[in-house]
């Protein structure tokens, strides 16, 4: 199964964890929501797990994550005006079903 978010991301049916940018966790530039590339790395090995682009409203989501692992989330400014922003040792949430995660993602498409 594929999810379109400016790049294709494989959705694992084995894992239902997710990391999503909502509320104060959206991507911003000078305090305004922005679209930027975001990397998800395994916090232990630093292997790249997924790469996505946040929506223009700053929301982003990584799906199909293993909830027994921790991740490093890295956002960079392609204009090279700001230093990268990193969240380290992020544990995926598992409070929503895959269907609920997809509904949340769809709700962000029009905001």
Secondary structure, DSSP 4 states (H G I P E B T S, - for coil): -EEESSSEEE--SS--EEEEE-GGGS-EETTEE---EEEEEETTT--EEEEEE--TTS-EEEEEE-TTSEEEEEE--TTSSS--EEEEEEEPB-SS-HHHHHHHHHHHTT-
